[in-house]
Amino acid sequence: MNAHDSERVAGLLEDAGYVRAADGETPDLVVFNTCAVRENAADRLYGNLGHLLPVKKSHKGMQIAVGGCLAQMERTQITRRAPWVDVVYGTHNIGALPALLERARERHEAQAEFEETLTTFPSLLPARRESPYSAWVSISVGCNNTCTFCIVPSLRGREKDRRPGDILDEISSLVSDGVLEVTLLGQNVNSYGAEFGDRRAFSKLLRACGQLEGLERVRFTSPHPRDFTDDVIEAMAQTPNVMPSLHMPLQSGSDTVLKAMRRAYRRDRYLAILDNVRRQLPHAAITTDIIVGFPGETERDFEDTLDVVRQARFASAFTFRYSIRPSTPAATMDDQVPAGAVQERYERLVALVEEIATAENARLNGSTVEVLVAEGEGRKDAATHRMSGRARDNRLVHFAPHATAPRPGDIVTTVVTGTAPHYLVADDAPLEVRRTRAGDVWAGREGAAASGASAPVPVLLGMPARRG
């Protein structure tokens, strides 16, 4: 979601006449797009702002803006702690950024603006996408859940759903521009449609995406186990361009902890969903989120989590040490787990996740994979001459291009020759390289950049995007 918002910020600034600062050049504007899911977000923000203070003092007219979830939470505290910040704007105020920057220049004082509810979907704002082949598409914003550890609902607001026709129109427009892959975004994608009274709206949307010619890959994040229904699994299995990958947050394998978290499902329900997914999508890669050290978590609770991980056989997992978030019910719960115990459990969990991921990847040795070559991930490795991309199940694949010279946005079919916990390796020549329109677009961009004629894009130096 932060990556999607950053593209919208970039599009707004480009429309307002901003262009990217050249490498090594001091920018006139720096925008931080922040997350607030974890405690270290604030530390990182203020550390970065501190580093920029002497730069701003030496560069007349430089402006600094802070937006996103941490801005919505901290509000004017940001300008009190860092008075050299020019603009602070909330999660519902992305569209106001260019005007706030102009106002700060005219009035020579910091500007802050925070709306409590969303008035314009971010997807309606202009965007500057970095990828010619992949795009984020928001289907809803906000969240109606009340998980006791999570601050997101108070910062993003209650769930608001876009109409299906608007979503499909946006995807069609992206495909006409050469996009091959879209990721549908929502805080809880499979509660999509509740606002307009259609509980099967998400599965219908997936099936409708399957009717869009030229759209080769559809992904989504993130679902909630409470709302994950059989019709969604059936739509995934029966719609060829919906990818066999599923990110299903677990958070804990202990029923006691899940209850304290207000997660509204229990371990048996969670495992039953995974069993159903694998019955209908045998080759699906399932990933998850897990929190270690939630208040009151005992060693027995943690062992329950390890047990679910062993049964679930995740392809990978985002693992987090619990951190107190202000204004959440969990922040004041008794029995906060000592930091030493949290760290020890965290290390055991990571080791188990890596052991299982290694074994699951090893099963794919000798299999044929279809890889969408990636930019960034897809640049050649100087030492191995490998390129990279994502398989249909979203596993990262490092492959040998040899004389075929695929480009980001092209699709390579190759055979897995080796594996590691976090990626697959394909060192033989690809069986096939399929040129795509997206690859043509990327090659055109690279050629323009090489000639010094790259298209103007806005300055955007953001915090690394995280789930939240």
C-alpha positions in Angstrom: 0.0 0.0 0.0 2.9 2.4 0.7 4.4 1.6 -2.7 1.0 2.4 -4.3 0.7 5.6 -2.4 4.3 6.6 -3.3 3.4 6.2 -7.0 0.4 8.5 -6.5 2.6 11.1 -4.7 5.1 10.9 -7.6 2.3 11.4 -10.1 0.9 14.4 -8.3 4.4 16.0 -8.1 5.1 15.3 -11.8 1.8 17.0 -12.7 2.8 20.0 -10.6 6.1 20.3 -12.5 8.6 18.6 -10.3 11.4 16.5 -11.9 13.7 14.0 -10.4 17.0 15.3 -9.0 20.0 13.8 -10.9 22.2 11.3 -9.1 24.6 13.2 -6.7 22.5 16.4 -6.9 21.0 17.9 -3.8 17.2 17.8 -4.3 14.9 20.7 -3.7 12.2 18.4 -2.3 12.4 15.3 -0.2 9.2 13.4 0.6 9.0 10.7 3.3 6.1 8.2 2.9 6.0 6.5 6.3 4.6 3.4 7.9 3.5 3.0 11.6 3.0 -0.7 12.0 6.2 -1.2 13.9 7.9 0.8 16.6 11.2 1.5 14.8 9.4 3.5 12.1 9.5 6.7 14.1 13.1 6.2 15.1 14.1 5.7 11.4 12.1 8.8 10.4 13.6 11.2 12.9 17.0 9.8 12.2 16.6 10.5 8.5 15.2 14.0 9.3 18.2 14.7 11.5 20.6 13.8 8.7 18.8 16.2 6.3 19.0 19.2 8.6 22.6 20.3 7.6 21.7 19.6 4.0 18.7 21.9 4.1 20.7 24.6 5.9 23.2 24.6 3.0 20.6 24.3 0.2 18.4 27.4 0.1 14.8 26.7 -0.6 14.9 23.0 0.0 11.6 21.5 1.3 10.9 18.4 3.3 7.5 16.7 3.5 6.3 13.8 5.7 3.2 11.8 4.9 1.7 8.3 5.5 0.6 6.5 8.5 3.2 7.8 10.9 2.4 11.3 9.9 -1.3 10.6 10.6 -0.4 9.3 14.0 2.3 11.9 15.1 0.6 14.9 13.4 2.1 18.2 14.5 4.5 16.4 16.9 6.7 15.9 13.8 7.2 19.7 13.3 7.7 20.1 17.0 10.5 17.6 17.0 11.8 18.5 13.6 10.9 22.2 13.0 12.8 22.2 9.7 10.0 20.0 8.2 7.9 22.1 5.8 4.8 19.9 5.3 3.1 17.1 7.2 0.0 15.4 5.6 -2.2 12.5 6.6 -3.2 9.2 5.0 -6.3 10.8 3.5 -4.5 14.0 2.2 -2.2 12.7 -0.5 -3.9 14.9 -3.1 -3.2 18.1 -1.1 0.6 17.7 -1.1 1.4 20.1 -4.0 -0.8 22.8 -2.6 0.7 22.4 0.9 4.2 22.7 -0.5 3.2 25.9 -2.4 1.6 27.3 0.8 4.6 26.6 2.9 6.8 28.4 0.4 4.5 31.4 0.3 4.0 31.7 4.1 7.4 30.6 5.2 6.0 28.3 7.8 5.2 24.7 8.2 1.9 23.4 6.9 0.0 20.4 8.3 -3.3 18.9 7.1 -5.2 15.8 8.3 -8.5 14.5 7.2 -10.3 11.9 9.4 -12.0 10.2 6.5 -11.2 9.4 2.9 -12.8 11.7 0.3 -10.9 10.6 -2.9 -9.6 7.1 -3.6 -5.8 7.3 -4.2 -6.3 5.3 -7.4 -8.1 8.4 -8.8 -5.0 10.5 -8.5 -2.3 10.6 -11.2 0.5 8.0 -10.8 4.1 7.7 -11.8 4.7 3.9 -12.0 8.3 2.7 -12.0 7.5 -0.6 -13.6 6.2 -0.9 -17.1 5.0 -4.5 -16.5 3.5 -4.5 -13.0 1.0 -2.3 -11.2 -0.8 -2.0 -7.8 -4.6 -1.5 -8.0 -6.4 -0.5 -4.8 -9.8 -2.2 -4.4 -10.5 -0.8 -0.9 -8.9 1.3 1.8 -9.3 1.2 5.5 -10.2 -1.7 7.8 -13.2 -2.7 10.0 -11.3 -5.2 12.1 -10.3 -4.5 15.7 -7.1 -6.5 16.1 -5.7 -5.5 19.5 -2.1 -5.1 18.3 -2.9 -3.0 15.2 -2.9 0.7 14.8 -3.9 0.7 11.1 -7.7 1.1 11.4 -7.3 4.3 13.4 -4.9 5.7 10.8 -6.5 4.5 7.6 -10.1 4.6 8.7 -13.0 2.2 8.2 -13.1 0.2 5.1 -14.4 1.9 1.9 -14.8 -0.2 -1.3 -14.4 0.9 -4.8 -17.1 -0.1 -7.3 -16.1 -3.2 -9.4 -16.5 -1.3 -12.7 -14.1 1.4 -11.6 -11.5 -1.2 -10.7 -11.9 -3.1 -13.9 -11.7 0.1 -15.9 -8.4 1.0 -14.2 -7.0 -2.5 -14.9 -8.1 -2.3 -18.5 -6.3 1.0 -18.9 -3.1 -0.4 -17.3 -3.2 -3.4 -19.7 -3.6 -1.1 -22.7 -0.4 0.5 -21.5 1.4 -2.8 -21.5 1.0 -3.9 -17.9 1.0 -7.7 -17.6 0.6 -8.1 -13.8 -1.6 -6.4 -11.3 -1.8 -6.8 -7.5 -5.1 -6.0 -6.0 -4.7 -4.2 -2.7 -6.8 -3.9 0.4 -6.3 -4.1 4.1 -8.7 -7.1 4.0 -9.3 -7.9 0.3 -11.8 -10.7 0.9 -14.2 -8.5 2.9 -14.4 -6.4 -0.3 -18.0 -5.8 -1.2 -19.4 -5.6 2.3 -20.0 -1.9 2.0 -22.3 -2.4 -1.0 -23.9 -5.6 0.2 -22.2 -8.3 -1.9 -20.3 -10.9 0.2 -19.1 -12.7 -3.0 -17.8 -9.5 -4.6 -14.1 -10.4 -4.3 -14.4 -13.8 -6.0 -16.5 -12.2 -8.7 -13.8 -9.6 -9.2 -11.1 -12.2 -9.6 -13.2 -14.0 -12.2 -13.8 -10.7 -14.0 -10.0 -10.1 -14.1 -9.8 -13.5 -15.9 -11.8 -12.0 -18.8 -9.4 -9.2 -19.5 -7.4 -10.0 -22.6 -3.7 -9.3 -22.1 -3.7 -9.4 -18.3 -1.4 -12.4 -17.6 -1.0 -12.3 -13.8 -3.3 -11.3 -11.0 -2.3 -11.3 -7.3 -3.8 -9.9 -4.2 -2.9 -8.9 -0.7 -3.9 -9.3 2.0 -6.8 -11.5 3.0 -8.0 -12.2 6.5 -8.7 -15.9 7.5 -12.0 -14.9 9.1 -13.5 -13.8 5.8 -11.7 -16.2 3.5 -14.5 -18.2 1.8 -14.6 -21.2 -0.5 -15.9 -19.1 -3.4 -12.5 -17.2 -3.4 -10.6 -20.5 -3.5 -12.7 -21.7 -6.4 -12.2 -18.5 -8.3 -8.4 -18.8 -7.8 -8.4 -22.3 -9.0 -10.7 -21.7 -12.0 -9.3 -18.4 -13.3 -6.0 -19.1 -15.2 -4.5 -15.6 -14.7 -5.0 -15.6 -10.9 -1.6 -16.8 -9.6 -1.1 -19.8 -7.4 0.2 -17.8 -4.5 -1.5 -16.8 -1.3 -0.4 -14.6 1.5 -2.5 -15.6 4.5 -1.6 -13.9 7.8 -1.5 -16.3 10.8 -0.1 -14.0 13.5 -0.2 -16.8 16.1 -0.8 -20.5 16.2 -2.2 -20.3 19.8 -5.9 -20.1 20.2 -5.4 -18.3 23.4 -3.3 -15.6 21.8 -5.5 -15.4 18.7 -8.5 -14.7 21.1 -6.5 -12.0 22.9 -5.6 -10.5 19.5 -9.3 -10.5 18.4 -8.4 -12.4 15.3 -11.9 -14.1 15.0 -10.5 -17.4 13.9 -8.7 -20.3 15.5 -5.8 -22.6 14.4 -8.1 -25.4 13.1 -10.0 -23.0 11.0 -6.8 -21.5 9.6 -5.3 -24.9 8.7 -8.6 -26.0 7.1 -8.4 -23.1 4.8 -4.8 -24.1 3.7 -5.9 -27.7 3.2 -8.7 -26.5 0.9 -6.4 -24.2 -1.0 -3.9 -27.0 -1.6 -6.7 -29.4 -2.7 -7.7 -27.1 -5.4 -4.3 -25.5 -6.1 -1.7 -28.2 -5.3 1.2 -26.1 -6.4 0.3 -22.9 -4.6 3.0 -21.2 -2.5 1.5 -19.9 0.8 3.2 -17.2 2.8 2.2 -15.6 6.1 2.8 -13.0 8.9 3.7 -14.1 12.4 4.0 -12.0 15.6 6.3 -13.3 18.4 5.9 -12.1 22.0 2.4 -10.8 22.0 1.4 -9.9 25.6 0.6 -13.0 27.7 2.2 -15.4 25.2 3.6 -18.4 27.1 6.1 -21.0 26.0 3.2 -23.3 25.3 1.5 -20.7 23.2 4.7 -20.2 21.2 5.1 -24.0 20.8 1.6 -24.0 19.3 2.8 -21.4 16.8 5.7 -23.6 15.8 3.4 -26.6 15.4 1.2 -24.7 13.0 4.2 -23.6 11.0 5.3 -27.2 10.7 1.8 -28.2 9.5 1.4 -25.3 7.2 4.7 -25.7 5.3 5.0 -22.0 4.4 7.1 -21.0 1.4 8.2 -18.0 3.5 7.0 -15.9 6.4 7.3 -12.3 7.5 8.2 -12.7 11.2 7.9 -9.8 13.7 8.7 -9.2 17.3 5.7 -7.7 19.0 6.1 -3.9 19.6 3.8 -1.7 21.5 1.7 0.7 19.4 0.2 3.6 21.2 -3.6 3.7 21.5 -4.0 0.0 20.8 -5.6 -2.3 23.4 -2.5 -4.5 23.5 -0.4 -1.6 24.6 -1.8 -1.7 28.1 -2.3 -5.5 28.5 -0.7 -7.2 31.4 2.1 -9.8 31.0 4.2 -8.0 28.4 6.8 -10.6 27.4 10.4 -9.7 28.4 12.6 -8.7 25.4 15.0 -11.5 26.0 12.3 -14.2 25.7 10.9 -12.5 22.6 14.3 -12.5 20.9 14.9 -16.1 21.8 11.6 -17.2 20.4 12.0 -15.1 17.4 15.3 -16.8 16.5 13.8 -20.2 16.9 10.8 -19.3 14.7 13.1 -17.8 12.0 15.2 -21.0 12.0 12.2 -23.2 11.6 10.7 -21.1 8.8 14.0 -21.2 6.9 14.3 -25.0 7.4 10.8 -25.5 6.0 11.3 -23.0 3.1 14.6 -24.7 2.2 12.9 -28.1 2.0 9.9 -26.8 0.1 12.1 -25.1 -2.5 14.2 -28.2 -2.8 11.1 -30.1 -4.0 11.1 -27.9 -7.1 14.5 -29.0 -8.4 14.1 -30.1 -12.0 10.7 -28.4 -12.4 9.8 -26.0 -15.2 9.0 -22.4 -14.1 7.6 -19.4 -16.0 9.4 -16.2 -14.8 8.3 -12.6 -15.3 11.7 -10.9 -15.6 12.0 -8.1 -13.0 13.5 -4.7 -13.0 15.7 -4.0 -10.0 15.6 -7.7 -9.1 16.1 -8.4 -12.8 19.4 -6.7 -13.4 22.3 -8.9 -14.2 24.5 -10.2 -11.4 28.0 -9.3 -12.5 29.5 -12.4 -10.7 27.1 -15.0 -12.0 25.6 -13.3 -15.0 22.2 -14.3 -13.7 19.0 -12.2 -14.0 16.0 -12.5 -11.8 12.2 -12.5 -11.7 9.2 -14.0 -10.1 7.6 -17.4 -10.9 3.9 -17.7 -11.1 3.8 -18.8 -7.4 5.8 -15.6 -6.6 9.0 -17.4 -5.8 12.1 -15.4 -6.7 14.1 -17.1 -9.5 17.7 -16.3 -10.5 18.3 -17.5 -14.0 21.0 -17.6 -16.6 19.9 -15.6 -19.7 22.8 -16.7 -21.9 22.4 -15.3 -25.4 18.7 -14.7 -25.2 19.0 -11.2 -23.5 15.6 -11.0 -21.9 14.4 -7.7 -20.6 12.3 -6.7 -17.6 8.8 -7.4 -18.6 9.6 -10.4 -20.8 8.6 -13.9 -19.8 11.2 -16.7 -19.5 10.4 -20.4 -19.3 13.3 -22.2 -17.6 14.2 -25.3 -15.5 15.1 -25.1 -11.8 18.7 -26.5 -11.2 19.3 -25.4 -7.6 17.5 -23.9 -4.6 18.1 -21.9 -1.4 15.7 -20.8 1.4 14.7 -17.6 -0.3 15.1 -18.3 -4.1 15.4 -20.8 -6.9 18.3 -21.0 -9.4 18.0 -21.9 -13.1 21.5 -22.1 -14.5 20.7 -23.8 -17.9 19.7 -21.8 -21.0 16.0 -20.9 -20.9 13.6 -23.1 -22.8 11.8 -20.0 -24.2 12.0 -16.2 -24.0 8.7 -14.5 -24.9 9.1 -10.9 -25.8 6.3 -8.6 -24.5 5.1 -5.1 -25.0 6.2 -4.3 -21.4 9.7 -5.4 -22.3 9.6 -3.0 -25.3 8.6 -0.2 -22.9 11.4 -1.0 -20.5 13.9 -1.1 -23.3 12.7 2.2 -24.6 13.1 3.8 -21.1 16.6 2.4 -20.8 17.6 3.7 -24.2 16.2 7.2 -23.4 18.1 7.2 -20.1 21.3 6.2 -21.8 21.0 9.0 -24.3 20.3 11.5 -21.5 16.7 12.0 -22.6 14.9 10.3 -19.7 11.4 11.5 -19.1 11.0 14.0 -16.2 9.9 12.3 -13.0 9.3 13.9 -9.5 11.7 13.8 -6.7 10.6 11.1 -4.3 13.0 9.8 -1.6 10.8 7.7 0.6 11.1 5.3 3.5 11.3 1.7 2.3 7.7 0.3 1.7 6.5 -2.1 4.4 3.2 -4.2 4.9 0.7 -2.0 6.7 
